[in-house]
Amino acid sequence: MITLKIRNGNNKDQVWIRKIFREYWGSEVIVTRGKAHQADQLQAVIAEINGKPVGLLTYRIENRECEITSLNSLWEKHGIGTALMKAAYHIAVTAGCKRLWLITTNDNTPAMEFYEHRGYKKTAVHKNAIEISRKLKPEIPKFGVNRVPIKDEIEYEMVL
Ligand SMILES: CC(C)(COP(=O)(O)OP(=O)(O)OC[C@H]1O[C@@H](n2cnc3c(N)ncnc32)[C@H](O)[C@@H]1OP(=O)(O)O)[C@@H](O)C(=O)NCCC(=O)NCCS
């Protein structure tokens, strides 16, 4: 039987989390709004099926706002991304946050649809923000989903 379990990440998950960052985000750093976030400085939620990790969401809380800094499903269209987003929502509410927000890039239309289907609102387009991000993280590729040039940060939020 397939059982999806969602749990908080802990120190023992660090090697795997760093591996996921390198594999899917090109390095152990994520840059959002001109700030570099190291994988091992972020909080994590992990999705597991039969004890095997199949999804990772990282986040950070500052000034009563929760930023989802990364989201990866290793087995898409089976409810893993949705379950991780629900967990982040509960964490943010429990922590007394007034806002849950995230950044994606202009090429990533599948992610934008995913967030919009879950009630997130696009609140800003930060034009050419990736130029600044590339100064902190040169590994950011020039082209993304469907070979669309990666240039802008798109900000989504859910008011809590
Ligand atoms: C975006 C992402 C996290 C979504 O994860 P996921 O595990 O595929 O998410 P889910 O399975 O919960 O939902 C995806 C779609 O599959 C559908 N789905 C879920 N279970 C399903 C099933 N058993 N059969 C058919 N469809 C299903 C969902 O309804 C959803 O569609 P909707 O948005 O129209 O409602 C994933 O595509 C991903 O890792 N992308 C690459 C990294 C990325 O871009 N991350 C976001 C960066 S900001």
The ligand as an SDF file (V2000), in Angstrom:
LIG
                    3D

 48 50  0  0  0  0  0  0  0  0999 V2000
    5.1700   22.2790   -8.9830 C   0  0  0  0  0  0  0  0  0  0  0  0
    5.3320   20.8880   -8.3320 C   0  0  0  0  0  0  0  0  0  0  0  0
    5.9910   21.0430   -6.9900 C   0  0  0  0  0  0  0  0  0  0  0  0
    3.9600   20.2400   -8.1730 C   0  0  0  0  0  0  0  0  0  0  0  0
    4.1360   19.0120   -7.4880 O   0  0  0  0  0  0  0  0  0  0  0  0
    3.1820   17.7330   -7.7290 P   0  0  0  0  0  0  0  0  0  0  0  0
    3.5880   16.6800   -6.7870 O   0  0  0  0  0  0  0  0  0  0  0  0
    3.1120   17.3900   -9.1510 O   0  0  0  0  0  0  0  0  0  0  0  0
    1.7960   18.3600   -7.2700 O   0  0  0  0  0  0  0  0  0  0  0  0
    0.4000   17.6320   -7.1400 P   0  0  0  0  0  0  0  0  0  0  0  0
    0.5050   16.2360   -7.6260 O   0  0  0  0  0  0  0  0  0  0  0  0
   -0.0910   17.8460   -5.7770 O   0  0  0  0  0  0  0  0  0  0  0  0
   -0.4760   18.5000   -8.1100 O   0  0  0  0  0  0  0  0  0  0  0  0
   -0.1120   18.6830   -9.4840 C   0  0  0  0  0  0  0  0  0  0  0  0
   -1.3190   18.4130  -10.3670 C   0  0  0  0  0  0  0  0  0  0  0  0
   -1.5720   17.0150  -10.4360 O   0  0  0  0  0  0  0  0  0  0  0  0
   -2.9220   16.7500  -10.1080 C   0  0  0  0  0  0  0  0  0  0  0  0
   -3.0020   15.4330   -9.4740 N   0  0  0  0  0  0  0  0  0  0  0  0
   -2.6980   15.1260   -8.2060 C   0  0  0  0  0  0  0  0  0  0  0  0
   -2.8850   13.8020   -7.9930 N   0  0  0  0  0  0  0  0  0  0  0  0
   -3.2960   13.2950   -9.1720 C   0  0  0  0  0  0  0  0  0  0  0  0
   -3.6390   11.9990   -9.6030 C   0  0  0  0  0  0  0  0  0  0  0  0
   -3.5860   10.9470   -8.7780 N   0  0  0  0  0  0  0  0  0  0  0  0
   -3.9980   11.8210  -10.8840 N   0  0  0  0  0  0  0  0  0  0  0  0
   -4.0290   12.8840  -11.7320 C   0  0  0  0  0  0  0  0  0  0  0  0
   -3.7140   14.1460  -11.3830 N   0  0  0  0  0  0  0  0  0  0  0  0
   -3.3530   14.3390  -10.1310 C   0  0  0  0  0  0  0  0  0  0  0  0
   -3.2990   17.8700   -9.1800 C   0  0  0  0  0  0  0  0  0  0  0  0
   -4.6930   18.0590   -9.1390 O   0  0  0  0  0  0  0  0  0  0  0  0
   -2.5730   19.0480   -9.7850 C   0  0  0  0  0  0  0  0  0  0  0  0
   -3.2700   19.6630  -10.8320 O   0  0  0  0  0  0  0  0  0  0  0  0
   -4.0210   21.0580  -10.5990 P   0  0  0  0  0  0  0  0  0  0  0  0
   -2.9520   22.0870  -10.2750 O   0  0  0  0  0  0  0  0  0  0  0  0
   -4.6780   21.3110  -11.8930 O   0  0  0  0  0  0  0  0  0  0  0  0
   -4.9450   20.8450   -9.4280 O   0  0  0  0  0  0  0  0  0  0  0  0
    6.1740   19.9500   -9.2390 C   0  0  0  0  0  0  0  0  0  0  0  0
    5.6500   19.9910  -10.5410 O   0  0  0  0  0  0  0  0  0  0  0  0
    7.6600   20.2660   -9.2910 C   0  0  0  0  0  0  0  0  0  0  0  0
    8.4510   19.7580   -8.4620 O   0  0  0  0  0  0  0  0  0  0  0  0
    8.0820   21.0740  -10.2740 N   0  0  0  0  0  0  0  0  0  0  0  0
    9.5040   21.3570  -10.4980 C   0  0  0  0  0  0  0  0  0  0  0  0
   10.0660   22.2980   -9.4670 C   0  0  0  0  0  0  0  0  0  0  0  0
    9.3250   23.5980   -9.4120 C   0  0  0  0  0  0  0  0  0  0  0  0
    9.0400   24.2320  -10.4160 O   0  0  0  0  0  0  0  0  0  0  0  0
    8.9980   24.0070   -8.1760 N   0  0  0  0  0  0  0  0  0  0  0  0
    8.3140   25.2490   -7.9180 C   0  0  0  0  0  0  0  0  0  0  0  0
    9.3250   26.3140   -7.9580 C   0  0  0  0  0  0  0  0  0  0  0  0
    8.7370   27.8720   -7.4470 S   0  0  0  0  0  0  0  0  0  0  0  0
  1  2  1  0
  2  3  1  0
  2  4  1  0
  2 36  1  0
  4  5  1  0
  5  6  1  0
  6  7  2  0
  6  8  1  0
  6  9  1  0
  9 10  1  0
 10 11  2  0
 10 12  1  0
 10 13  1  0
 13 14  1  0
 14 15  1  0
 15 16  1  0
 15 30  1  0
 16 17  1  0
 17 18  1  0
 17 28  1  0
 18 19  1  0
 18 27  1  0
 19 20  2  0
 20 21  1  0
 21 22  1  0
 21 27  2  0
 22 23  1  0
 22 24  2  0
 24 25  1  0
 25 26  2  0
 26 27  1  0
 28 29  1  0
 28 30  1  0
 30 31  1  0
 31 32  1  0
 32 33  2  0
 32 34  1  0
 32 35  1  0
 36 37  1  0
 36 38  1  0
 38 39  2  0
 38 40  1  0
 40 41  1  0
 41 42  1  0
 42 43  1  0
 43 44  2  0
 43 45  1  0
 45 46  1  0
 46 47  1  0
 47 48  1  0
M  END
$$$$
